[in-house]
Amino acid sequence: MYTGKDSSYSIKYLLLHEISHVLGFCSWFFEKLDLSFTKNGLTYINSKRVLQKVRQHFNCPTIEGIQLEDQGEEAVAGNHWEPRYMLGDYMISMDYSEKVISDITLAFFEDTGYYKVNYYTGGLFRFGKNQGCKFFEKECVTENGEKTEFSNEFCTEPGMSFCSSGHLSKGSCSVFSPANYCPVSQWYSSRDYAHPRNCNFGKKDDLYIEEKVGKKSLCFESYYSFSWFDYTLNYCYEVECNKEKKEYQLSVENDLINCKSGDIIVEYPKKPGFTIKCPPYNIICTSTIWCNELFECIDLKSETDITTFDYDSMSFISLNKIIIFLDIFFLLFTL
């Protein structure tokens, strides 16, 4: 049991995960409603809306479905998303520094025919976004792990500082078997924090630059070049998005640094040799209303719009009502 300063987040995420299994995210339900198929020993979800959201998110119009976990014991394999493609979604089996509800998971619940969903949090899921069909066709790393075509998702130097794919958390490059042995960003808990490196509610690590941890902060990879060596760091900076110019600004020690569209490196003049990597605009600025944390996004956007869905005469349960239940449950649990 987590007892850290941010333990409430971990408990609510765990409850949401397990409740989602009860609501139908399980192999029995997949088969019962004919929402999956098996190919070459692997199981995929290919229901109508899931397929639409998968093709849209990854920008791959020919994909046939999204894979389920193929490793682990009976309760794990076939009952979770495959982390190699869905890392960061709250319905993977491994503990990861990001936990968000993707459009893809929401689409699954809608495809069951039993639920109405609001796509409030899909923008938070950034793993593999717009990487195209090659994301499914090629290896995560090549040349003995020294190169990757997917630098936002996978890393090549074990132990190097590496932000999570959604830039919600700082981390280090580590190989994990549930993700098909692909090297990804991973965090480690501490005595005081379950998620110490989370940029929204973790702790500050002021080494060369003063960090800002809070609701508007994301992780950015930074580099410090000395005359005798180069050092890679992760920092949490506050972000301001400019939708008209398709660029964003970082607040670095109260100075504003412009990050224009494209994957670029910018310098911070006040610290000679200090540079910051700016990921593309559509990786960082994904929400119409700025929010980074799953439950916060639902609170900010919880206005029902049933005109955009066709449910015939079916009854439904809205997932934002489940979030309210989780808040009440956690309050009673901690009394």
Long-range contacts (C-beta under 8 A, 24 or more apart in sequence): 2-189, 2-194, 4-189, 4-190, 4-191, 4-192, 4-193, 4-194, 4-196, 5-192, 5-193, 6-193, 6-194, 6-195, 6-198, 6-201, 6-202, 7-194, 8-330, 8-334, 9-194, 9-195, 9-201, 9-293, 10-194, 10-195, 11-330, 11-333, 12-295, 12-326, 12-327, 12-330, 13-90, 13-99, 13-294, 15-326, 15-329, 15-330, 16-90, 16-322, 16-323, 16-326, 17-90, 17-91, 19-322, 19-326, 20-90, 20-91, 20-105, 20-109, 21-79, 23-109, 23-114, 23-115, 23-317, 23-322, 24-109, 24-112, 24-114, 25-79, 25-91, 25-105, 25-108, 25-109, 26-79, 27-68, 27-78, 27-79, 29-112, 30-68, 30-78, 33-111, 33-112, 33-113, 35-108, 35-111, 35-112, 36-65, 36-68, 37-64, 37-65, 39-64, 41-70, 42-67, 42-68, 42-70, 43-67, 43-68, 43-70, 43-78, 44-68, 45-108, 47-107, 47-108, 47-111, 48-111, 49-107, 49-108, 49-110, 49-111, 50-104, 50-107, 50-108, 50-111, 52-107, 53-102, 53-103, 53-104, 53-106, 53-107, 53-122, 54-104, 56-103, 57-102, 57-103, 57-104, 57-125, 57-128, 57-129, 57-130, 58-128, 58-129, 58-130, 58-131, 58-132, 58-133, 58-135, 58-136, 59-129, 59-130, 59-131, 59-132, 60-132, 60-133, 60-135, 60-136, 61-133, 62-133, 63-133, 63-136, 66-104, 69-93, 69-178, 71-177, 71-178, 72-178, 81-105, 82-180, 83-176, 83-178, 83-179, 83-180, 84-140, 84-179, 84-180, 84-182, 85-127, 85-128, 85-135, 85-136, 86-127, 87-127, 87-153, 87-165, 87-179, 87-184, 88-125, 88-126, 88-127, 88-164, 88-165, 88-166, 89-125, 89-127, 90-294, 92-178, 93-178, 94-176, 94-178, 94-179, 96-164, 96-186, 97-164, 97-168, 97-169, 97-171, 97-185, 97-186, 97-187, 97-195, 97-197, 97-198, 98-124, 98-164, 98-165, 98-166, 98-168, 98-169, 99-294, 100-124, 100-125, 100-166, 100-168, 100-294, 101-125, 101-294, 101-319, 106-319, 109-319, 110-309, 113-314, 114-314, 114-316, 114-317, 115-316, 115-317, 115-318, 115-319, 116-306, 116-309, 116-311, 116-316, 116-317, 116-318, 117-318, 117-319, 118-298, 118-301, 118-302, 118-304, 118-305, 118-318, 118-319, 118-320, 120-297, 120-298, 120-300, 120-301, 120-302, 120-320, 121-294, 121-297, 121-298, 123-286, 123-287, 123-288, 124-166, 124-168, 124-286, 124-287, 124-291, 124-292, 124-294, 124-297, 125-166, 126-152, 126-165, 126-166, 126-167, 126-283, 126-286, 127-153, 127-165, 127-166, 128-153, 128-165, 129-282, 129-283, 130-282, 140-179, 140-180, 140-182, 140-183, 141-182, 141-183, 145-183, 151-263, 152-279, 152-283, 153-184, 154-182, 154-183, 154-184, 155-183, 155-184, 155-185, 156-183, 158-183, 160-232, 161-221, 161-232, 161-233, 161-234, 162-221, 162-234, 163-218, 163-219, 163-220, 163-221, 163-234, 164-219, 167-199, 167-218, 167-219, 167-220, 167-279, 167-283, 167-284, 168-198, 168-199, 168-200, 168-218, 168-219, 168-292, 168-293, 169-195, 169-197, 169-198, 169-199, 169-202, 169-219, 170-197, 170-198, 170-199, 170-202, 170-205, 170-219, 170-234, 170-235, 170-236, 171-197, 171-219, 171-234, 197-234, 199-236, 199-292, 200-292, 200-293, 201-293, 202-236, 204-236, 205-235, 207-233, 208-233, 208-271, 208-274, 209-235, 209-252, 209-253, 209-268, 209-271, 209-274, 210-253, 211-235, 211-236, 211-237, 212-236, 212-237, 212-238, 212-251, 214-238, 215-291, 215-292, 215-293, 215-296, 216-240, 216-290, 216-292, 217-292, 218-284, 218-292, 220-250, 220-276, 220-277, 220-278, 220-279, 221-276, 221-277, 222-274, 222-275, 222-276, 222-277, 223-265, 223-274, 223-275, 223-276, 223-277, 224-271, 224-273, 224-274, 225-273, 225-274, 225-275, 226-273, 235-276, 237-276, 239-284, 239-285, 241-281, 241-284, 241-285, 241-290, 243-285, 246-281, 247-281, 248-278, 248-281, 248-284, 248-285, 250-276, 250-278, 252-276, 259-284, 295-323, 295-326, 295-327, 298-323
